[in-house]
C-alpha cells in the first residue's frame, strides 16, 4: 500500500502576529521551535510544506483605521456582493510589502515549497488559507494540494481561533484528512482555546498535541 501523502500548512506565521507585532498573539513565539521541528520531520519524509501569508492592502475592510465609527476589536456588519458578515475591526496588520507582513525569519524559508497569499481583496477578509470569508475568491491552496495528490494536511500557525480554525474547516470541506497540532498554535483569545479545539474536533479535525 502506498504511503499517505502529507502537506504541512503553516498558517500566517508572520511578524505582525508574533510577539511585538501589531496584532501580537500572546505566547506566539513559543510555537516557533515546535514548528521548525515539524517542518524538518515533514521534509525528511519527502512531503510538502506550504505557508499562507496574510497580504492586505492598506485600505483593507478589516482595519479599524479605515472606519471612523469603530474602535479596534469592535465588530461591524459588512456587506459584499450581497452577503452580510460580522467583521472584527483589527489593528492594521500584514500590509503588503511591510516587515510585519513578512514570514518570520525564525522559520526556515528554504524548506517552504509554496507560499499562498490571502486577504488581498480590500472589501472582504480572508481567515482561511483556502478562500476568503465569503467564498468569493479561492486561493491556490486546494489546487496545489490536489496537484500533489495530498491525502492529509497538518495545520499549524496563527491564530487558532481565527485563521487556523477556518483553514482546518476548509481543509475538511475540500476533502482532506486534517490534523491540528496544538503545541504549534496559539489563540488571539486564550478563553477560546478549548472551545475552538472542541468545535474543530466535532467537525472531523484530528487533534494532536504534537506530531511524531
Backbone as a printed PyTorch tensor [residue, N CA C, xyz], in Angstrom:
tensor([[[  0.8570,  -1.2030,   0.0000],
         [  0.0000,   0.0000,   0.0000],
         [  0.8870,   1.2450,   0.0000]],

        [[  0.5710,   2.2130,  -0.8550],
         [  1.4120,   3.3990,  -0.9610],
         [  1.2710,   4.2600,   0.2910]],

        [[  2.3670,   4.9730,   0.5890],
         [  2.3930,   5.8160,   1.7890],
         [  1.4940,   7.0330,   1.5950]],

        [[  0.8440,   7.4300,   2.6850],
         [ -0.0190,   8.6130,   2.6720],
         [  0.8100,   9.8530,   2.3450]],

        [[  0.2950,  10.6770,   1.4350],
         [  0.9950,  11.9120,   1.0790],
         [  0.4800,  13.0380,   1.9590]],

        [[  1.4250,  13.7680,   2.5360],
         [  1.1170,  14.7560,   3.5740],
         [  1.6020,  16.1370,   3.1550]],

        [[  0.8210,  17.1710,   3.5300],
         [  1.2730,  18.5570,   3.4000],
         [  1.1390,  19.2420,   4.7540]],

        [[  2.1700,  19.9560,   5.1300],
         [  2.1490,  20.7930,   6.3270],
         [  1.7740,  22.2110,   5.9070]],

        [[  0.7030,  22.7400,   6.4930],
         [  0.2760,  24.1190,   6.2000],
         [  0.6660,  25.0070,   7.3740]],

        [[  1.5420,  25.9600,   7.1010],
         [  1.9720,  26.9600,   8.0930],
         [  1.0850,  28.1850,   7.9220]],

        [[  0.1700,  28.3890,   8.8380],
         [ -0.8050,  29.4760,   8.6900],
         [ -0.2530,  30.7740,   9.2890]],

        [[  0.0240,  31.7510,   8.4430],
         [  0.2690,  33.1410,   8.8370],
         [  1.2920,  33.3020,   9.9640]],

        [[  2.4300,  32.6230,   9.8520],
         [  3.4820,  32.8010,  10.8730],
         [  4.3080,  34.0190,  10.4610]],

        [[  3.7050,  35.1810,  10.6610],
         [  4.2180,  36.4630,  10.1810],
         [  4.5340,  37.3790,  11.3510]],

        [[  5.4230,  38.3270,  11.1070],
         [  5.9140,  39.1860,  12.1890],
         [  4.8070,  39.9100,  12.9400]],

        [[  3.7810,  40.3660,  12.2420],
         [  2.7230,  41.1260,  12.9230],
         [  1.8970,  40.2800,  13.8930]],

        [[  1.9000,  38.9460,  13.7250],
         [  1.1500,  38.0810,  14.6350],
         [  2.0210,  37.5310,  15.7640]],

        [[  3.3260,  37.7110,  15.6450],
         [  4.2370,  37.2550,  16.6920],
         [  4.4040,  38.3540,  17.7420]],

        [[  5.0150,  37.9940,  18.8630],
         [  5.1810,  38.9600,  19.9460],
         [  5.9320,  40.1980,  19.4400]],

        [[  5.4730,  41.3680,  19.8560],
         [  5.9280,  42.6870,  19.3900],
         [  5.3090,  43.0980,  18.0500]],

        [[  4.4890,  42.2500,  17.4560],
         [  3.8170,  42.6220,  16.2100],
         [  2.6080,  43.5040,  16.4780]],

        [[  2.0280,  44.0540,  15.4170],
         [  0.8930,  44.9770,  15.5780],
         [ -0.3800,  44.2640,  16.0270]],

        [[ -0.4670,  42.9660,  15.7560],
         [ -1.6050,  42.1480,  16.2090],
         [ -1.0260,  40.8950,  16.8800]],

        [[ -0.2030,  41.1440,  17.8880],
         [  0.5740,  40.0800,  18.5220],
         [ -0.3350,  39.0850,  19.2390]],

        [[ -0.0800,  37.8140,  19.0050],
         [ -0.7840,  36.7270,  19.6830],
         [  0.0640,  36.3050,  20.8850]],

        [[ -0.5310,  36.3330,  22.0740],
         [  0.2120,  36.0320,  23.2970],
         [  0.8350,  34.6360,  23.2210]],

        [[  2.1140,  34.5590,  23.5600],
         [  2.8140,  33.2720,  23.5750],
         [  3.1590,  32.7170,  22.2130]],

        [[  2.9610,  33.5220,  21.1730],
         [  3.1280,  33.0110,  19.8050],
         [  4.5670,  32.5880,  19.5060]],

        [[  5.5390,  33.2760,  20.0910],
         [  6.9320,  32.9060,  19.8140],
         [  7.2600,  31.5100,  20.3340]],

        [[  6.4680,  31.0400,  21.2910],
         [  6.7270,  29.7120,  21.8700],
         [  6.4500,  28.5640,  20.8940]],

        [[  5.7310,  28.8390,  19.8120],
         [  5.4280,  27.7540,  18.8600],
         [  6.5510,  27.5410,  17.8540]],

        [[  7.4730,  28.4900,  17.7390],
         [  8.3940,  28.5030,  16.6010],
         [  9.3160,  27.2800,  16.5670]],

        [[  9.8830,  26.9160,  17.7050],
         [ 10.7600,  25.7330,  17.7210],
         [  9.9920,  24.4630,  17.3800]],

        [[  8.7710,  24.3410,  17.9140],
         [  7.9400,  23.1710,  17.6060],
         [  7.6250,  23.1140,  16.1080]],

        [[  7.3210,  24.2880,  15.5300],
         [  7.0000,  24.3410,  14.0980],
         [  8.2180,  23.9230,  13.2730]],

        [[  9.3890,  24.4240,  13.6260],
         [ 10.5990,  24.0610,  12.8770],
         [ 10.9070,  22.5730,  12.9860]],

        [[ 10.6790,  21.9950,  14.1690],
         [ 10.8560,  20.5470,  14.3230],
         [  9.9200,  19.7880,  13.3840]],

        [[  8.6940,  20.2710,  13.2940],
         [  7.6940,  19.6200,  12.4490],
         [  8.0340,  19.7700,  10.9640]],

        [[  8.5270,  20.9430,  10.5920],
         [  8.9720,  21.1530,   9.2040],
         [ 10.0550,  20.1380,   8.8410]],

        [[ 11.0410,  19.9710,   9.7310],
         [ 12.1270,  19.0240,   9.4630],
         [ 11.5990,  17.5960,   9.3210]],

        [[ 10.6480,  17.2450,  10.1770],
         [ 10.0590,  15.9010,  10.1200],
         [  9.3340,  15.6860,   8.7920]],

        [[  8.5170,  16.6460,   8.3990],
         [  7.7370,  16.5360,   7.1640],
         [  8.6580,  16.4630,   5.9420]],

        [[  9.6910,  17.3000,   5.9240],
         [ 10.6100,  17.3060,   4.7850],
         [ 11.4540,  16.0270,   4.7410]],

        [[ 11.7990,  15.4800,   5.9130],
         [ 12.5870,  14.2440,   5.9310],
         [ 11.7910,  13.0790,   5.3530]],

        [[ 10.4620,  13.1920,   5.4290],
         [  9.5910,  12.1810,   4.8350],
         [  9.2500,  12.5090,   3.3740]],

        [[  9.9200,  13.5440,   2.8430],
         [  9.7380,  13.9740,   1.4400],
         [  8.3110,  14.4420,   1.1590]],

        [[  7.7490,  15.1290,   2.1330],
         [  6.4090,  15.6930,   1.9750],
         [  6.4720,  17.2050,   1.7790]],

        [[  5.3080,  17.8190,   1.6550],
         [  5.1780,  19.1960,   1.1920],
         [  5.0020,  20.1650,   2.3600]],

        [[  5.5950,  21.3660,   2.2530],
         [  5.3780,  22.4430,   3.2210],
         [  4.8520,  23.6680,   2.4730]],

        [[  3.7000,  24.1540,   2.9090],
         [  3.0640,  25.3150,   2.2830],
         [  2.8020,  26.3560,   3.3720]],

        [[  3.1770,  27.6010,   3.1230],
         [  2.9050,  28.6840,   4.0670],
         [  1.8270,  29.5980,   3.5070]],

        [[  0.8690,  29.9650,   4.3470],
         [ -0.0610,  31.0250,   3.9500],
         [  0.4580,  32.3470,   4.4910]],

        [[  0.1090,  33.4120,   3.7870],
         [  0.6050,  34.7460,   4.1400],
         [ -0.5180,  35.7630,   3.9870]],

        [[ -0.9460,  36.3380,   5.1160],
         [ -1.8820,  37.4580,   5.0710],
         [ -1.1920,  38.5900,   4.3170]],

        [[ -1.8800,  39.1860,   3.3500],
         [ -1.2120,  40.1360,   2.4360],
         [ -2.2090,  41.2310,   2.0660]],

        [[ -2.4430,  42.1210,   3.0500],
         [ -3.5360,  43.0850,   2.9270],
         [ -3.0990,  44.3950,   2.2680]],

        [[ -3.9910,  44.9930,   1.4580],
         [ -3.7730,  46.3770,   1.0140],
         [ -4.0290,  47.3220,   2.1890]],

        [[ -3.4850,  48.5430,   2.1460],
         [ -3.6470,  49.4760,   3.2760],
         [ -5.1030,  49.8560,   3.5560]],

        [[ -5.9670,  49.7820,   2.5370],
         [ -7.3690,  50.1860,   2.7080],
         [ -8.2710,  48.9910,   3.0300]],

        [[ -7.7210,  47.9650,   3.6640],
         [ -8.4860,  46.7400,   3.8900],
         [ -9.6650,  46.9650,   4.8340]],

        [[-10.7680,  46.3050,   4.5140],
         [-12.0320,  46.4550,   5.2470],
         [-11.9120,  46.0620,   6.7220]],

        [[-10.9600,  45.1890,   7.0470],
         [-10.8450,  44.6840,   8.4220],
         [-10.0810,  45.6220,   9.3480]],

        [[ -9.4750,  46.6810,   8.8050],
         [ -8.6650,  47.5790,   9.6270],
         [ -9.5560,  48.6240,  10.2950]],

        [[ -9.4970,  48.6960,  11.6100],
         [-10.2840,  49.7030,  12.3420],
         [ -9.9410,  51.1130,  11.8650]],

        [[ -8.6890,  51.3110,  11.4400],
         [ -8.2490,  52.6460,  10.9960],
         [ -9.0100,  53.1310,   9.7630]],

        [[ -9.6580,  52.2150,   9.0510],
         [-10.4300,  52.5910,   7.8580],
         [-11.9190,  52.8110,   8.1620]],

        [[-12.2880,  52.8150,   9.4600],
         [-13.6840,  53.0040,   9.8730],
         [-13.7350,  54.0500,  10.9860]],

        [[-14.3080,  55.2010,  10.6870],
         [-14.3540,  56.2800,  11.6860],
         [-15.3140,  55.9670,  12.8320]],

        [[-16.2340,  55.0270,  12.6140],
         [-17.2670,  54.7490,  13.6120],
         [-16.9430,  53.5580,  14.5090]],

        [[-15.7590,  52.9620,  14.3560],
         [-15.4430,  51.7590,  15.1280],
         [-14.0250,  51.8160,  15.7050]],

        [[-13.8590,  51.1530,  16.8600],
         [-12.5610,  51.0250,  17.5020],
         [-12.0170,  49.6060,  17.2650]],

        [[-10.7150,  49.4350,  17.5170],
         [-10.0740,  48.1310,  17.3970],
         [-10.7980,  47.0990,  18.2640]],

        [[-11.0350,  45.9380,  17.7010],
         [-11.6790,  44.7640,  18.3090],
         [-13.2030,  44.8880,  18.4350]],

        [[-13.7740,  46.0230,  18.0320],
         [-15.2310,  46.0790,  17.9020],
         [-15.6330,  45.3510,  16.6210]],

        [[-16.9290,  45.0960,  16.4580],
         [-17.4230,  44.4050,  15.2620],
         [-18.3270,  45.3240,  14.4530]],

        [[-18.4430,  45.0130,  13.1720],
         [-19.2760,  45.8210,  12.2760],
         [-19.8840,  44.9160,  11.2200]],

        [[-21.1260,  45.1910,  10.8620],
         [-21.7740,  44.4570,   9.7810],
         [-21.2450,  44.9820,   8.4440]],

        [[-20.7000,  44.0720,   7.6380],
         [-20.1210,  44.4180,   6.3400],
         [-20.8940,  43.6830,   5.2480]],

        [[-21.1980,  44.4000,   4.1650],
         [-21.8860,  43.7650,   3.0370],
         [-20.9400,  43.7380,   1.8340]],

        [[-20.8300,  42.5540,   1.2100],
         [-20.0190,  42.4140,  -0.0030],
         [-20.7120,  41.4220,  -0.9210]],

        [[-20.9840,  41.8710,  -2.1460],
         [-21.6610,  41.0420,  -3.1510],
         [-22.9530,  40.4290,  -2.5960]],

        [[-23.6840,  41.2460,  -1.8320],
         [-24.9890,  40.8260,  -1.3230],
         [-24.9520,  39.9580,  -0.0820]],

        [[-23.7570,  39.6500,   0.4010],
         [-23.6190,  38.8110,   1.6010],
         [-23.2180,  39.6940,   2.7770]],

        [[-23.9480,  39.5570,   3.8950],
         [-23.6430,  40.3150,   5.1050],
         [-22.8400,  39.4390,   6.0620]],

        [[-21.7440,  39.9790,   6.5630],
         [-20.9350,  39.2600,   7.5590],
         [-20.6050,  40.2140,   8.7020]],

        [[-20.3590,  39.6460,   9.8720],
         [-19.8930,  40.4330,  11.0110],
         [-18.3770,  40.4380,  10.9790]],

        [[-17.8150,  41.6300,  10.8380],
         [-16.3710,  41.7760,  10.6810],
         [-15.7540,  42.3490,  11.9510]],

        [[-14.7580,  41.6510,  12.5060],
         [-13.9740,  42.2060,  13.6090],
         [-13.0750,  43.3040,  13.0570]],

        [[-12.9880,  44.4090,  13.8000],
         [-12.1090,  45.5090,  13.4200],
         [-10.7220,  45.2640,  14.0360]],

        [[ -9.7520,  44.9880,  13.1990],
         [ -8.4110,  44.6620,  13.6740],
         [ -7.4800,  45.8730,  13.5940]],

        [[ -6.3960,  45.8770,  14.3640],
         [ -5.3360,  46.8620,  14.0940],
         [ -4.7790,  46.6060,  12.6870]],

        [[ -4.2130,  47.6350,  12.0730],
         [ -3.5470,  47.4240,  10.7830],
         [ -2.5040,  46.3190,  10.9540]],

        [[ -2.4930,  45.3550,  10.0410],
         [ -1.5520,  44.2410,  10.1510],
         [ -1.2700,  43.6480,   8.7790]],

        [[ -0.0900,  43.0950,   8.6360],
         [  0.2970,  42.3620,   7.4190],
         [ -0.0170,  43.1530,   6.1470]],

        [[  0.3590,  44.4300,   6.1680],
         [  0.1650,  45.2810,   4.9860],
         [  1.2240,  44.9160,   3.9490]],

        [[  0.7740,  44.7580,   2.7220],
         [  1.6430,  44.3140,   1.6270],
         [  2.9610,  45.0880,   1.5940]],

        [[  4.0660,  44.3590,   1.5500],
         [  5.3790,  44.9790,   1.4090],
         [  6.0130,  45.4700,   2.6980]],

        [[  5.3240,  45.3180,   3.8400],
         [  5.8840,  45.7790,   5.1100],
         [  6.6040,  44.6280,   5.8190]],

        [[  7.4590,  44.9920,   6.7790],
         [  8.1760,  43.9970,   7.5700],
         [  7.1950,  43.1280,   8.3540]],

        [[  6.1030,  43.7410,   8.8280],
         [  5.1080,  42.9960,   9.5960],
         [  4.4530,  41.8820,   8.8070]],

        [[  4.4010,  42.0400,   7.4870],
         [  3.7680,  41.0350,   6.6310],
         [  4.7080,  39.8830,   6.2830]],

        [[  5.9950,  40.0530,   6.5750],
         [  6.9630,  39.0100,   6.2250],
         [  6.7740,  37.7690,   7.0850]],

        [[  6.9820,  36.6100,   6.4830],
         [  7.0140,  35.3730,   7.2550],
         [  8.2380,  35.4250,   8.1620]],

        [[  8.0570,  35.0130,   9.4140],
         [  9.1160,  35.1260,  10.4120],
         [ 10.4220,  34.5000,   9.9300]],

        [[ 11.5250,  35.2260,  10.1820],
         [ 12.8580,  34.7100,   9.8360],
         [ 13.2240,  33.5000,  10.7170]],

        [[ 12.4680,  33.2930,  11.7990],
         [ 12.6970,  32.1290,  12.6610],
         [ 12.2750,  30.8270,  11.9790]],

        [[ 11.4620,  30.9540,  10.9410],
         [ 11.0310,  29.7870,  10.1660],
         [ 12.0070,  29.5870,   9.0090]],

        [[ 12.4370,  28.3630,   8.8030],
         [ 13.4070,  28.0640,   7.7400],
         [ 12.7240,  28.1400,   6.3680]],

        [[ 12.8600,  29.3110,   5.7380],
         [ 12.1700,  29.5630,   4.4660],
         [ 12.6150,  28.6250,   3.3570]],

        [[ 13.8360,  28.0970,   3.4530],
         [ 14.3440,  27.2130,   2.3970],
         [ 13.5450,  25.9070,   2.3240]],

        [[ 12.8070,  25.6070,   3.3900],
         [ 12.0290,  24.3680,   3.4350],
         [ 10.5780,  24.5560,   2.9680]],

        [[ 10.2020,  25.7980,   2.6620],
         [  8.8230,  26.0790,   2.2310],
         [  8.7240,  25.8920,   0.7210]],

        [[  7.8230,  25.0170,   0.2920],
         [  7.6660,  24.7310,  -1.1360],
         [  6.7960,  25.7480,  -1.8540]],

        [[  5.7470,  26.2280,  -1.1760],
         [  4.8330,  27.2100,  -1.7710],
         [  4.4180,  28.2170,  -0.7130]],

        [[  4.2170,  29.4690,  -1.1500],
         [  3.5960,  30.4980,  -0.3050],
         [  2.2830,  30.8980,  -0.9690]],

        [[  1.1960,  30.8110,  -0.1990],
         [ -0.1350,  31.1720,  -0.6870],
         [ -0.5680,  32.4640,   0.0170]],

        [[ -0.7050,  33.5270,  -0.7660],
         [ -1.1200,  34.8100,  -0.1880],
         [ -2.6380,  34.9170,  -0.1510]],

        [[ -3.1330,  35.6460,   0.8550],
         [ -4.5810,  35.7810,   1.0370],
         [ -4.8940,  37.1510,   1.6080]],

        [[ -6.1890,  37.5190,   1.5360],
         [ -6.6070,  38.8020,   2.1040],
         [ -6.2630,  39.9970,   1.2470]],

        [[ -6.0950,  39.7860,  -0.0640],
         [ -5.6780,  40.8740,  -0.9540],
         [ -6.8410,  41.7290,  -1.4490]],

        [[ -8.0570,  41.1820,  -1.3790],
         [ -9.2430,  41.9510,  -1.7580],
         [ -9.5990,  42.8880,  -0.6080]],

        [[ -9.5870,  44.1860,  -0.8680],
         [ -9.7800,  45.1650,   0.2070],
         [-11.1890,  45.1190,   0.8020]],

        [[-12.1400,  44.4820,   0.1100],
         [-13.5400,  44.5320,   0.5280],
         [-14.0090,  43.3350,   1.3500]],

        [[-13.1580,  42.3160,   1.4910],
         [-13.5820,  41.1210,   2.2340],
         [-12.3700,  40.5010,   2.9280]],

        [[-12.5730,  40.0210,   4.1570],
         [-11.4650,  39.4160,   4.8950],
         [-11.2730,  37.9740,   4.4580]],

        [[-10.1400,  37.4050,   4.8400],
         [ -9.8080,  36.0460,   4.4110],
         [ -9.0560,  35.3520,   5.5340]],

        [[ -9.7970,  34.6870,   6.4150],
         [ -9.1530,  33.9550,   7.5090],
         [ -8.5320,  32.6530,   7.0020]],

        [[ -9.2830,  31.9180,   6.2170],
         [ -8.8250,  30.6150,   5.7360],
         [ -7.7310,  30.7490,   4.6790]],

        [[ -6.8110,  29.7930,   4.6630],
         [ -5.7870,  29.7560,   3.6100],
         [ -6.3460,  29.2430,   2.2850]],

        [[ -7.6140,  28.7830,   2.2960],
         [ -8.2380,  28.2310,   1.0840],
         [ -9.1180,  29.2410,   0.3410]],

        [[ -9.7170,  30.1870,   1.0620],
         [-10.7090,  31.0660,   0.4270],
         [-10.9660,  32.2720,   1.3200]],

        [[-11.5780,  33.3110,   0.7340],
         [-11.9740,  34.4370,   1.5850],
         [-13.2230,  34.0640,   2.3900]],

        [[-13.5990,  34.9320,   3.3040],
         [-14.6670,  34.6010,   4.2520],
         [-16.0320,  34.4360,   3.5900]],

        [[-16.1940,  34.9890,   2.3860],
         [-17.4660,  34.8640,   1.6490],
         [-17.4100,  33.7880,   0.5680]],

        [[-16.2590,  33.1510,   0.3960],
         [-16.0290,  32.2280,  -0.7260],
         [-16.2260,  32.9250,  -2.0760]],

        [[-15.9530,  34.2300,  -2.1070],
         [-15.9930,  34.9560,  -3.3810],
         [-14.7870,  34.5970,  -4.2380]],

        [[-13.6580,  34.3650,  -3.5830],
         [-12.4260,  34.0130,  -4.2890],
         [-11.7480,  32.8550,  -3.5650]],

        [[-11.2000,  31.9410,  -4.3390],
         [-10.4890,  30.7820,  -3.8210],
         [ -8.9920,  31.0090,  -4.0240]],

        [[ -8.1840,  30.7230,  -3.0260],
         [ -6.7290,  30.8300,  -3.1820],
         [ -6.2030,  29.6100,  -3.9580]],

        [[ -4.9250,  29.6000,  -4.2990],
         [ -4.3520,  28.4170,  -4.9860],
         [ -4.1580,  27.1880,  -4.0860]],

        [[ -4.4830,  27.2930,  -2.7970],
         [ -4.1480,  26.2210,  -1.8540],
         [ -4.6900,  24.8550,  -2.2770]],

        [[ -5.9960,  24.7660,  -2.5250],
         [ -6.5980,  23.4630,  -2.8530],
         [ -5.9850,  22.8920,  -4.1280]],

        [[ -5.7510,  23.7390,  -5.1080],
         [ -5.1730,  23.2740,  -6.3740],
         [ -3.7830,  22.6800,  -6.1500]],

        [[ -2.9610,  23.3490,  -5.3360],
         [ -1.6170,  22.8330,  -5.0330],
         [ -1.7230,  21.4580,  -4.3770]],

        [[ -2.6370,  21.3340,  -3.4190],
         [ -2.7850,  20.0610,  -2.7000],
         [ -3.2650,  18.9550,  -3.6370]],

        [[ -4.2390,  19.2700,  -4.4780],
         [ -4.7470,  18.2680,  -5.4270],
         [ -3.6720,  17.8620,  -6.4370]],

        [[ -2.9260,  18.8380,  -6.9350],
         [ -1.9040,  18.5410,  -7.9500],
         [ -0.7720,  17.6750,  -7.3950]],

        [[ -0.5840,  17.7210,  -6.0740],
         [  0.4610,  16.9170,  -5.4470],
         [ -0.1190,  15.6640,  -4.7840]],

        [[ -1.3840,  15.3800,  -5.0820],
         [ -2.0440,  14.1390,  -4.6240],
         [ -1.9650,  13.9740,  -3.1020]],

        [[ -2.1700,  15.1020,  -2.4030],
         [ -2.0910,  15.0930,  -0.9430],
         [ -3.3310,  14.4020,  -0.3570]],

        [[ -3.0910,  13.5310,   0.6220],
         [ -4.1770,  12.8450,   1.3360],
         [ -4.5160,  13.5430,   2.6500]],

        [[ -3.4510,  14.0160,   3.3260],
         [ -3.6370,  14.5520,   4.6760],
         [ -2.9020,  15.8730,   4.8320]],

        [[ -3.5360,  16.8280,   5.5020],
         [ -2.8620,  18.0860,   5.8320],
         [ -2.6880,  18.1910,   7.3430]],

        [[ -1.5370,  18.7100,   7.7310],
         [ -1.2540,  19.0520,   9.1260],
         [ -1.2680,  20.5710,   9.1960]],

        [[ -2.0740,  21.1210,  10.0930],
         [ -2.2480,  22.5750,  10.1600],
         [ -1.6410,  23.1050,  11.4590]],

        [[ -0.8140,  24.1510,  11.3190],
         [ -0.2000,  24.8250,  12.4690],
         [ -0.1950,  26.3210,  12.1880]],

        [[  0.1030,  27.1320,  13.2080],
         [  0.2790,  28.5580,  12.9740],
         [ -0.6320,  29.4350,  13.8000]],

        [[ -0.9530,  30.6190,  13.2310],
         [ -1.6320,  31.6730,  13.9800],
         [ -2.8020,  32.2470,  13.1840]],

        [[ -3.8310,  32.6010,  13.8730],
         [ -4.1080,  32.2890,  15.2850],
         [ -5.1750,  31.2040,  15.3200]],

        [[ -5.1410,  30.3950,  16.3760],
         [ -6.0130,  29.2320,  16.4610],
         [ -7.4790,  29.5560,  16.2500]],

        [[ -7.9650,  30.6100,  16.9020],
         [ -9.4070,  30.8980,  16.9070],
         [ -9.8830,  31.6670,  15.6820]],

        [[ -8.9760,  31.9680,  14.7500],
         [ -9.3720,  32.6440,  13.5050],
         [ -8.7970,  31.8960,  12.2820]],

        [[ -7.6120,  32.2540,  11.8590],
         [ -7.1170,  31.7320,  10.5750],
         [ -6.8170,  30.2360,  10.6000]],

        [[ -6.3230,  29.7330,  11.7280],
         [ -6.0670,  28.2920,  11.8270],
         [ -7.3910,  27.5310,  11.8370]],

        [[ -8.3430,  28.0240,  12.6110],
         [ -9.6730,  27.3850,  12.6850],
         [-10.3090,  27.2660,  11.3060]],

        [[-10.3490,  28.3750,  10.5700],
         [-11.0470,  28.3600,   9.2770],
         [-10.2600,  27.5960,   8.2130]],

        [[ -8.9420,  27.5690,   8.3340],
         [ -8.1420,  26.7420,   7.4210],
         [ -8.4370,  25.2620,   7.6640]],

        [[ -8.5360,  24.8580,   8.9220],
         [ -8.8850,  23.4660,   9.2430],
         [-10.2620,  23.1020,   8.6950]],

        [[-11.2320,  23.9790,   8.9110],
         [-12.6010,  23.6920,   8.4490],
         [-12.6560,  23.5670,   6.9260]],

        [[-11.9280,  24.4320,   6.2240],
         [-11.9210,  24.3510,   4.7620],
         [-11.1600,  23.1200,   4.2720]],

        [[-10.1060,  22.7390,   4.9770],
         [ -9.3800,  21.5260,   4.5850],
         [-10.3160,  20.3160,   4.6330]],

        [[-11.1550,  20.2580,   5.6530],
         [-12.1640,  19.1890,   5.7400],
         [-13.1490,  19.2980,   4.5720]],

        [[-13.6320,  20.5160,   4.2990],
         [-14.6030,  20.7230,   3.2090],
         [-14.0250,  20.3060,   1.8640]],

        [[-12.7350,  20.5560,   1.6660],
         [-12.0890,  20.2200,   0.3940],
         [-11.6690,  18.7520,   0.3250]],

        [[-11.9710,  17.9960,   1.3860],
         [-11.8180,  16.5430,   1.3040],
         [-10.5290,  15.9570,   1.8540]],

        [[ -9.7810,  16.7480,   2.6230],
         [ -8.5090,  16.2680,   3.1490],
         [ -8.6540,  15.7850,   4.5920]],

        [[ -7.9760,  14.6880,   4.9140],
         [ -7.8110,  14.3430,   6.3230],
         [ -7.0450,  15.5020,   6.9520]],

        [[ -7.4980,  15.9580,   8.1010],
         [ -6.9470,  17.1920,   8.6610],
         [ -6.5320,  16.9880,  10.1060]],

        [[ -5.2840,  17.3380,  10.3900],
         [ -4.7180,  17.2050,  11.7350],
         [ -4.2760,  18.5890,  12.2130]],

        [[ -4.6940,  18.9610,  13.4190],
         [ -4.2350,  20.1960,  14.0580],
         [ -3.2760,  19.8240,  15.1890]],

        [[ -2.0970,  20.4400,  15.1900],
         [ -1.0940,  20.1670,  16.2230],
         [ -1.1180,  21.3170,  17.2300]],

        [[ -1.5750,  21.0370,  18.4430],
         [ -1.8830,  22.1210,  19.3870],
         [ -0.6410,  22.8130,  19.9570]],

        [[  0.5070,  22.1190,  20.0140],
         [  1.7020,  22.7910,  20.5280],
         [  2.2640,  23.7920,  19.5060]],

        [[  1.6910,  23.7800,  18.3070],
         [  2.1630,  24.6550,  17.2270],
         [  1.1480,  25.7420,  16.8790]],

        [[  0.2840,  26.1090,  17.8350],
         [ -0.6850,  27.1700,  17.5740],
         [ -1.0280,  27.8790,  18.8770]],

        [[ -1.4910,  29.1190,  18.7620],
         [ -1.9640,  29.9110,  19.9100],
         [ -3.1650,  30.7300,  19.4550]],

        [[ -4.1240,  30.9930,  20.3640],
         [ -5.2870,  31.8020,  20.0000],
         [ -5.0980,  33.2930,  20.3010]],

        [[ -5.8740,  34.1310,  19.6320],
         [ -5.9450,  35.5480,  19.9850],
         [ -6.5250,  35.6760,  21.3960]],

        [[ -7.6100,  34.9440,  21.6500],
         [ -8.3070,  34.9630,  22.9360],
         [ -8.0800,  33.6270,  23.6350]],

        [[ -7.3010,  33.6410,  24.7020],
         [ -6.9590,  32.4090,  25.4150],
         [ -8.1960,  31.6280,  25.8380]],

        [[ -9.2810,  32.3450,  26.1330],
         [-10.5290,  31.6800,  26.5460],
         [-11.1630,  30.8730,  25.4190]],

        [[-10.7270,  31.1200,  24.1860],
         [-11.2870,  30.4070,  23.0320],
         [-10.4810,  29.1630,  22.6530]],

        [[ -9.3980,  28.8880,  23.3850],
         [ -8.5550,  27.7410,  23.0230],
         [ -9.3590,  26.4410,  23.0590]],

        [[ -9.9000,  26.1110,  24.2200],
         [-10.5920,  24.8300,  24.3540],
         [-11.8750,  24.7560,  23.5320]],

        [[-12.7260,  25.8050,  23.5510],
         [-13.9290,  25.7540,  22.6960],
         [-13.6050,  25.5650,  21.2150]],

        [[-12.5350,  26.2020,  20.7460],
         [-12.1480,  26.0540,  19.3340],
         [-11.7040,  24.6240,  19.0490]],

        [[-10.9190,  24.0540,  19.9490],
         [-10.4640,  22.6670,  19.7970],
         [-11.6620,  21.7180,  19.7390]],

        [[-12.6120,  21.9110,  20.6550],
         [-13.7890,  21.0340,  20.7080],
         [-14.6310,  21.1710,  19.4390]],

        [[-14.7810,  22.3990,  18.9610],
         [-15.5650,  22.6360,  17.7400],
         [-14.9060,  21.9560,  16.5390]],

        [[-13.6020,  22.1180,  16.3980],
         [-12.8870,  21.5030,  15.2710],
         [-12.9770,  19.9840,  15.3400]],

        [[-12.8490,  19.4520,  16.5450],
         [-12.9640,  18.0080,  16.7340],
         [-14.3390,  17.5230,  16.2760]],

        [[-15.3840,  18.2970,  16.5940],
         [-16.7560,  17.9200,  16.2130],
         [-16.9630,  17.9250,  14.7020]],

        [[-16.1080,  18.6560,  13.9840],
         [-16.2030,  18.7490,  12.5230],
         [-15.2880,  17.7560,  11.8050]],

        [[-14.5820,  16.9230,  12.5830],
         [-13.7660,  15.8830,  11.9660],
         [-12.2760,  16.1330,  11.9460]],

        [[-11.8350,  17.2430,  12.5560],
         [-10.4040,  17.5240,  12.6230],
         [ -9.7910,  16.6490,  13.7240]],

        [[ -8.6700,  16.0140,  13.4090],
         [ -7.9380,  15.2170,  14.3930],
         [ -7.0430,  16.1560,  15.1940]],

        [[ -7.1600,  16.1140,  16.5180],
         [ -6.3860,  16.9980,  17.3820],
         [ -5.2290,  16.2110,  17.9980]],

        [[ -4.0060,  16.7060,  17.8100],
         [ -2.8260,  16.0880,  18.4130],
         [ -2.0090,  17.1680,  19.1070]],

        [[ -1.5000,  16.8430,  20.2940],
         [ -0.6610,  17.8390,  20.9970],
         [  0.6410,  18.0580,  20.2480]],

        [[  1.2310,  16.9570,  19.7810],
         [  2.4700,  17.0460,  18.9950],
         [  2.3590,  16.0460,  17.8390]],

        [[  3.3470,  16.0720,  16.9430],
         [  3.2930,  15.1820,  15.7800],
         [  4.6180,  14.4620,  15.6480]],

        [[  4.6040,  13.1550,  15.7920],
         [  5.8410,  12.3750,  15.6950],
         [  5.6950,  11.2740,  14.6490]]])
